Amino acid sequence: MKERKTKRYALLKEAKERKRKMKIKTGLKVRKMKEKPLKNL
């Protein structure tokens, strides 16, 4: 019982970490896209 709980917790933690990394990646993309128009002007 305890083992299963820790396994689920680990999966949850992993999913959270992945979401956070994706957020950072998309954030960088958005920042780059926002910077490009300024350079074109």
CHARMM-style PDB file with segment names, atoms N, HN, CA, C and O in Angstrom:
ATOM      1  N   MET     1       0.836  -1.204   0.000  1.00  0.00      PROA
ATOM      2  CA  MET     1       0.000   0.000   0.000  1.00  0.00      PROA
ATOM      3  C   MET     1       0.873   1.258   0.000  1.00  0.00      PROA
ATOM      4  O   MET     1       0.662   2.179  -0.788  1.00  0.00      PROA
ATOM      5  N   LYS     2       1.838   1.273   0.884  1.00  0.00      PROA
ATOM      6  HN  LYS     2       2.010   0.524   1.525  1.00  0.00      PROA
ATOM      7  CA  LYS     2       2.712   2.446   0.990  1.00  0.00      PROA
ATOM      8  C   LYS     2       3.520   2.633  -0.305  1.00  0.00      PROA
ATOM      9  O   LYS     2       3.725   3.751  -0.776  1.00  0.00      PROA
ATOM     10  N   GLU     3       3.965   1.510  -0.854  1.00  0.00      PROA
ATOM     11  HN  GLU     3       3.798   0.601  -0.471  1.00  0.00      PROA
ATOM     12  CA  GLU     3       4.770   1.575  -2.070  1.00  0.00      PROA
ATOM     13  C   GLU     3       3.990   2.218  -3.217  1.00  0.00      PROA
ATOM     14  O   GLU     3       4.514   3.050  -3.958  1.00  0.00      PROA
ATOM     15  N   ARG     4       2.736   1.813  -3.341  1.00  0.00      PROA
ATOM     16  HN  ARG     4       2.311   1.137  -2.739  1.00  0.00      PROA
ATOM     17  CA  ARG     4       1.913   2.339  -4.422  1.00  0.00      PROA
ATOM     18  C   ARG     4       1.723   3.846  -4.269  1.00  0.00      PROA
ATOM     19  O   ARG     4       1.741   4.595  -5.245  1.00  0.00      PROA
ATOM     20  N   LYS     5       1.543   4.263  -3.036  1.00  0.00      PROA
ATOM     21  HN  LYS     5       1.529   3.655  -2.242  1.00  0.00      PROA
ATOM     22  CA  LYS     5       1.322   5.686  -2.756  1.00  0.00      PROA
ATOM     23  C   LYS     5       2.555   6.502  -3.157  1.00  0.00      PROA
ATOM     24  O   LYS     5       2.432   7.561  -3.772  1.00  0.00      PROA
ATOM     25  N   THR     6       3.729   6.005  -2.807  1.00  0.00      PROA
ATOM     26  HN  THR     6       3.829   5.144  -2.308  1.00  0.00      PROA
ATOM     27  CA  THR     6       4.956   6.729  -3.140  1.00  0.00      PROA
ATOM     28  C   THR     6       5.157   6.757  -4.649  1.00  0.00      PROA
ATOM     29  O   THR     6       5.662   7.736  -5.199  1.00  0.00      PROA
ATOM     30  N   LYS     7       4.755   5.672  -5.317  1.00  0.00      PROA
ATOM     31  HN  LYS     7       4.344   4.877  -4.870  1.00  0.00      PROA
ATOM     32  CA  LYS     7       4.902   5.608  -6.765  1.00  0.00      PROA
ATOM     33  C   LYS     7       4.024   6.679  -7.412  1.00  0.00      PROA
ATOM     34  O   LYS     7       4.451   7.385  -8.325  1.00  0.00      PROA
ATOM     35  N   ARG     8       2.786   6.783  -6.918  1.00  0.00      PROA
ATOM     36  HN  ARG     8       2.439   6.209  -6.176  1.00  0.00      PROA
ATOM     37  CA  ARG     8       1.860   7.770  -7.461  1.00  0.00      PROA
ATOM     38  C   ARG     8       2.380   9.177  -7.215  1.00  0.00      PROA
ATOM     39  O   ARG     8       2.266  10.056  -8.069  1.00  0.00      PROA
ATOM     40  N   TYR     9       2.946   9.373  -6.044  1.00  0.00      PROA
ATOM     41  HN  TYR     9       3.038   8.659  -5.350  1.00  0.00      PROA
ATOM     42  CA  TYR     9       3.479  10.686  -5.679  1.00  0.00      PROA
ATOM     43  C   TYR     9       4.630  11.062  -6.605  1.00  0.00      PROA
ATOM     44  O   TYR     9       4.769  12.210  -7.026  1.00  0.00      PROA
ATOM     45  N   ALA    10       5.450  10.059  -6.909  1.00  0.00      PROA
ATOM     46  HN  ALA    10       5.338   9.126  -6.567  1.00  0.00      PROA
ATOM     47  CA  ALA    10       6.595  10.294  -7.790  1.00  0.00      PROA
ATOM     48  C   ALA    10       6.112  10.685  -9.187  1.00  0.00      PROA
ATOM     49  O   ALA    10       6.672  11.577  -9.824  1.00  0.00      PROA
ATOM     50  N   LEU    11       5.069  10.005  -9.649  1.00  0.00      PROA
ATOM     51  HN  LEU    11       4.614   9.280  -9.132  1.00  0.00      PROA
ATOM     52  CA  LEU    11       4.527  10.313 -10.973  1.00  0.00      PROA
ATOM     53  C   LEU    11       3.956  11.725 -11.004  1.00  0.00      PROA
ATOM     54  O   LEU    11       4.132  12.461 -11.974  1.00  0.00      PROA
ATOM     55  N   LEU    12       3.274  12.085  -9.932  1.00  0.00      PROA
ATOM     56  HN  LEU    12       3.130  11.487  -9.143  1.00  0.00      PROA
ATOM     57  CA  LEU    12       2.694  13.424  -9.833  1.00  0.00      PROA
ATOM     58  C   LEU    12       3.793  14.475  -9.874  1.00  0.00      PROA
ATOM     59  O   LEU    12       3.681  15.492 -10.559  1.00  0.00      PROA
ATOM     60  N   LYS    13       4.844  14.209  -9.131  1.00  0.00      PROA
ATOM     61  HN  LYS    13       4.934  13.383  -8.575  1.00  0.00      PROA
ATOM     62  CA  LYS    13       5.973  15.139  -9.062  1.00  0.00      PROA
ATOM     63  C   LYS    13       6.602  15.284 -10.446  1.00  0.00      PROA
ATOM     64  O   LYS    13       6.956  16.385 -10.868  1.00  0.00      PROA
ATOM     65  N   GLU    14       6.735  14.167 -11.137  1.00  0.00      PROA
ATOM     66  HN  GLU    14       6.448  13.273 -10.793  1.00  0.00      PROA
ATOM     67  CA  GLU    14       7.347  14.172 -12.465  1.00  0.00      PROA
ATOM     68  C   GLU    14       6.502  15.001 -13.437  1.00  0.00      PROA
ATOM     69  O   GLU    14       7.026  15.783 -14.230  1.00  0.00      PROA
ATOM     70  N   ALA    15       5.193  14.811 -13.356  1.00  0.00      PROA
ATOM     71  HN  ALA    15       4.767  14.176 -12.712  1.00  0.00      PROA
ATOM     72  CA  ALA    15       4.284  15.542 -14.241  1.00  0.00      PROA
ATOM     73  C   ALA    15       4.378  17.040 -13.975  1.00  0.00      PROA
ATOM     74  O   ALA    15       4.377  17.849 -14.904  1.00  0.00      PROA
ATOM     75  N   LYS    16       4.460  17.396 -12.699  1.00  0.00      PROA
ATOM     76  HN  LYS    16       4.461  16.739 -11.945  1.00  0.00      PROA
ATOM     77  CA  LYS    16       4.573  18.813 -12.325  1.00  0.00      PROA
ATOM     78  C   LYS    16       5.850  19.403 -12.902  1.00  0.00      PROA
ATOM     79  O   LYS    16       5.852  20.509 -13.443  1.00  0.00      PROA
ATOM     80  N   GLU    17       6.931  18.650 -12.778  1.00  0.00      PROA
ATOM     81  HN  GLU    17       6.930  17.752 -12.338  1.00  0.00      PROA
ATOM     82  CA  GLU    17       8.232  19.114 -13.265  1.00  0.00      PROA
ATOM     83  C   GLU    17       8.192  19.312 -14.778  1.00  0.00      PROA
ATOM     84  O   GLU    17       8.722  20.288 -15.308  1.00  0.00      PROA
ATOM     85  N   ARG    18       7.549  18.361 -15.460  1.00  0.00      PROA
ATOM     86  HN  ARG    18       7.119  17.567 -15.030  1.00  0.00      PROA
ATOM     87  CA  ARG    18       7.467  18.443 -16.915  1.00  0.00      PROA
ATOM     88  C   ARG    18       6.661  19.669 -17.331  1.00  0.00      PROA
ATOM     89  O   ARG    18       7.025  20.373 -18.273  1.00  0.00      PROA
ATOM     90  N   LYS    19       5.563  19.917 -16.619  1.00  0.00      PROA
ATOM     91  HN  LYS    19       5.267  19.345 -15.853  1.00  0.00      PROA
ATOM     92  CA  LYS    19       4.723  21.082 -16.920  1.00  0.00      PROA
ATOM     93  C   LYS    19       5.512  22.363 -16.720  1.00  0.00      PROA
ATOM     94  O   LYS    19       5.406  23.303 -17.508  1.00  0.00      PROA
ATOM     95  N   ARG    20       6.312  22.389 -15.648  1.00  0.00      PROA
ATOM     96  HN  ARG    20       6.399  21.625 -15.008  1.00  0.00      PROA
ATOM     97  CA  ARG    20       7.098  23.582 -15.341  1.00  0.00      PROA
ATOM     98  C   ARG    20       8.113  23.834 -16.447  1.00  0.00      PROA
ATOM     99  O   ARG    20       8.324  24.974 -16.858  1.00  0.00      PROA
ATOM    100  N   LYS    21       8.742  22.760 -16.926  1.00  0.00      PROA
ATOM    101  HN  LYS    21       8.571  21.833 -16.591  1.00  0.00      PROA
ATOM    102  CA  LYS    21       9.742  22.901 -17.985  1.00  0.00      PROA
ATOM    103  C   LYS    21       9.089  23.386 -19.272  1.00  0.00      PROA
ATOM    104  O   LYS    21       9.646  24.214 -19.992  1.00  0.00      PROA
ATOM    105  N   MET    22       7.891  22.855 -19.553  1.00  0.00      PROA
ATOM    106  HN  MET    22       7.438  22.183 -18.968  1.00  0.00      PROA
ATOM    107  CA  MET    22       7.178  23.272 -20.758  1.00  0.00      PROA
ATOM    108  C   MET    22       6.822  24.755 -20.669  1.00  0.00      PROA
ATOM    109  O   MET    22       6.916  25.492 -21.651  1.00  0.00      PROA
ATOM    110  N   LYS    23       6.416  25.172 -19.482  1.00  0.00      PROA
ATOM    111  HN  LYS    23       6.340  24.574 -18.684  1.00  0.00      PROA
ATOM    112  CA  LYS    23       6.051  26.575 -19.258  1.00  0.00      PROA
ATOM    113  C   LYS    23       7.249  27.469 -19.541  1.00  0.00      PROA
ATOM    114  O   LYS    23       7.118  28.510 -20.185  1.00  0.00      PROA
ATOM    115  N   ILE    24       8.412  27.058 -19.059  1.00  0.00      PROA
ATOM    116  HN  ILE    24       8.518  26.213 -18.536  1.00  0.00      PROA
ATOM    117  CA  ILE    24       9.632  27.842 -19.257  1.00  0.00      PROA
ATOM    118  C   ILE    24       9.961  27.905 -20.745  1.00  0.00      PROA
ATOM    119  O   ILE    24      10.339  28.956 -21.263  1.00  0.00      PROA
ATOM    120  N   LYS    25       9.813  26.764 -21.430  1.00  0.00      PROA
ATOM    121  HN  LYS    25       9.506  25.910 -21.009  1.00  0.00      PROA
ATOM    122  CA  LYS    25      10.120  26.712 -22.859  1.00  0.00      PROA
ATOM    123  C   LYS    25       9.207  27.640 -23.640  1.00  0.00      PROA
ATOM    124  O   LYS    25       9.676  28.417 -24.472  1.00  0.00      PROA
ATOM    125  N   THR    26       7.900  27.565 -23.380  1.00  0.00      PROA
ATOM    126  HN  THR    26       7.520  26.933 -22.705  1.00  0.00      PROA
ATOM    127  CA  THR    26       6.947  28.413 -24.096  1.00  0.00      PROA
ATOM    128  C   THR    26       7.177  29.874 -23.739  1.00  0.00      PROA
ATOM    129  O   THR    26       7.010  30.761 -24.576  1.00  0.00      PROA
ATOM    130  N   GLY    27       7.559  30.117 -22.496  1.00  0.00      PROA
ATOM    131  HN  GLY    27       7.695  29.396 -21.816  1.00  0.00      PROA
ATOM    132  CA  GLY    27       7.831  31.481 -22.056  1.00  0.00      PROA
ATOM    133  C   GLY    27       8.983  32.084 -22.841  1.00  0.00      PROA
ATOM    134  O   GLY    27       8.939  33.249 -23.237  1.00  0.00      PROA
ATOM    135  N   LEU    28      10.020  31.276 -23.064  1.00  0.00      PROA
ATOM    136  HN  LEU    28      10.057  30.329 -22.743  1.00  0.00      PROA
ATOM    137  CA  LEU    28      11.173  31.753 -23.822  1.00  0.00      PROA
ATOM    138  C   LEU    28      10.781  32.011 -25.272  1.00  0.00      PROA
ATOM    139  O   LEU    28      11.229  32.982 -25.882  1.00  0.00      PROA
ATOM    140  N   LYS    29       9.943  31.137 -25.817  1.00  0.00      PROA
ATOM    141  HN  LYS    29       9.578  30.349 -25.322  1.00  0.00      PROA
ATOM    142  CA  LYS    29       9.487  31.301 -27.200  1.00  0.00      PROA
ATOM    143  C   LYS    29       8.727  32.606 -27.353  1.00  0.00      PROA
ATOM    144  O   LYS    29       8.952  33.364 -28.296  1.00  0.00      PROA
ATOM    145  N   VAL    30       7.820  32.860 -26.410  1.00  0.00      PROA
ATOM    146  HN  VAL    30       7.637  32.245 -25.644  1.00  0.00      PROA
ATOM    147  CA  VAL    30       7.006  34.082 -26.456  1.00  0.00      PROA
ATOM    148  C   VAL    30       7.898  35.308 -26.348  1.00  0.00      PROA
ATOM    149  O   VAL    30       7.686  36.307 -27.037  1.00  0.00      PROA
ATOM    150  N   ARG    31       8.894  35.225 -25.482  1.00  0.00      PROA
ATOM    151  HN  ARG    31       9.066  34.414 -24.923  1.00  0.00      PROA
ATOM    152  CA  ARG    31       9.803  36.356 -25.300  1.00  0.00      PROA
ATOM    153  C   ARG    31      10.559  36.636 -26.594  1.00  0.00      PROA
ATOM    154  O   ARG    31      10.750  37.791 -26.974  1.00  0.00      PROA
ATOM    155  N   LYS    32      10.986  35.571 -27.265  1.00  0.00      PROA
ATOM    156  HN  LYS    32      10.831  34.633 -26.956  1.00  0.00      PROA
ATOM    157  CA  LYS    32      11.728  35.739 -28.514  1.00  0.00      PROA
ATOM    158  C   LYS    32      10.836  36.360 -29.575  1.00  0.00      PROA
ATOM    159  O   LYS    32      11.266  37.228 -30.335  1.00  0.00      PROA
ATOM    160  N   MET    33       9.583  35.902 -29.619  1.00  0.00      PROA
ATOM    161  HN  MET    33       9.234  35.197 -29.002  1.00  0.00      PROA
ATOM    162  CA  MET    33       8.642  36.428 -30.609  1.00  0.00      PROA
ATOM    163  C   MET    33       8.340  37.899 -30.349  1.00  0.00      PROA
ATOM    164  O   MET    33       8.129  38.674 -31.281  1.00  0.00      PROA
ATOM    165  N   LYS    34       8.323  38.268 -29.086  1.00  0.00      PROA
ATOM    166  HN  LYS    34       8.494  37.638 -28.329  1.00  0.00      PROA
ATOM    167  CA  LYS    34       8.039  39.666 -28.743  1.00  0.00      PROA
ATOM    168  C   LYS    34       9.236  40.554 -29.081  1.00  0.00      PROA
ATOM    169  O   LYS    34       9.073  41.726 -29.417  1.00  0.00      PROA
ATOM    170  N   GLU    35      10.430  39.991 -28.989  1.00  0.00      PROA
ATOM    171  HN  GLU    35      10.563  39.038 -28.716  1.00  0.00      PROA
ATOM    172  CA  GLU    35      11.638  40.773 -29.259  1.00  0.00      PROA
ATOM    173  C   GLU    35      11.841  40.990 -30.757  1.00  0.00      PROA
ATOM    174  O   GLU    35      12.345  42.034 -31.169  1.00  0.00      PROA
ATOM    175  N   LYS    36      11.454  40.013 -31.571  1.00  0.00      PROA
ATOM    176  HN  LYS    36      11.044  39.165 -31.236  1.00  0.00      PROA
ATOM    177  CA  LYS    36      11.686  40.090 -33.011  1.00  0.00      PROA
ATOM    178  C   LYS    36      11.037  41.312 -33.666  1.00  0.00      PROA
ATOM    179  O   LYS    36      11.713  42.025 -34.407  1.00  0.00      PROA
ATOM    180  N   PRO    37       9.746  41.578 -33.419  1.00  0.00      PROA
ATOM    181  CA  PRO    37       9.121  42.751 -34.057  1.00  0.00      PROA
ATOM    182  C   PRO    37       9.831  44.053 -33.719  1.00  0.00      PROA
ATOM    183  O   PRO    37       9.913  44.950 -34.558  1.00  0.00      PROA
ATOM    184  N   LEU    38      10.339  44.165 -32.507  1.00  0.00      PROA
ATOM    185  HN  LEU    38      10.272  43.436 -31.825  1.00  0.00      PROA
ATOM    186  CA  LEU    38      11.037  45.387 -32.101  1.00  0.00      PROA
ATOM    187  C   LEU    38      12.300  45.570 -32.936  1.00  0.00      PROA
ATOM    188  O   LEU    38      12.650  46.691 -33.304  1.00  0.00      PROA
ATOM    189  N   LYS    39      12.980  44.469 -33.232  1.00  0.00      PROA
ATOM    190  HN  LYS    39      12.696  43.558 -32.932  1.00  0.00      PROA
ATOM    191  CA  LYS    39      14.210  44.540 -34.016  1.00  0.00      PROA
ATOM    192  C   LYS    39      13.899  44.892 -35.465  1.00  0.00      PROA
ATOM    193  O   LYS    39      14.684  45.574 -36.125  1.00  0.00      PROA
ATOM    194  N   ASN    40      12.753  44.426 -35.958  1.00  0.00      PROA
ATOM    195  HN  ASN    40      12.116  43.873 -35.422  1.00  0.00      PROA
ATOM    196  CA  ASN    40      12.377  44.699 -37.343  1.00  0.00      PROA
ATOM    197  C   ASN    40      12.050  46.172 -37.547  1.00  0.00      PROA
ATOM    198  O   ASN    40      12.241  46.703 -38.641  1.00  0.00      PROA
ATOM    199  N   LEU    41      11.564  46.830 -36.513  1.00  0.00      PROA
ATOM    200  HN  LEU    41      11.409  46.398 -35.625  1.00  0.00      PROA
ATOM    201  CA  LEU    41      11.230  48.249 -36.620  1.00  0.00      PROA
ATOM    202  C   LEU    41      12.527  49.047 -36.683  1.00  0.00      PROA
ATOM    203  OT1 LEU    41      12.493  50.274 -36.776  1.00  0.00      PROA
TER     204      LEU     41
END
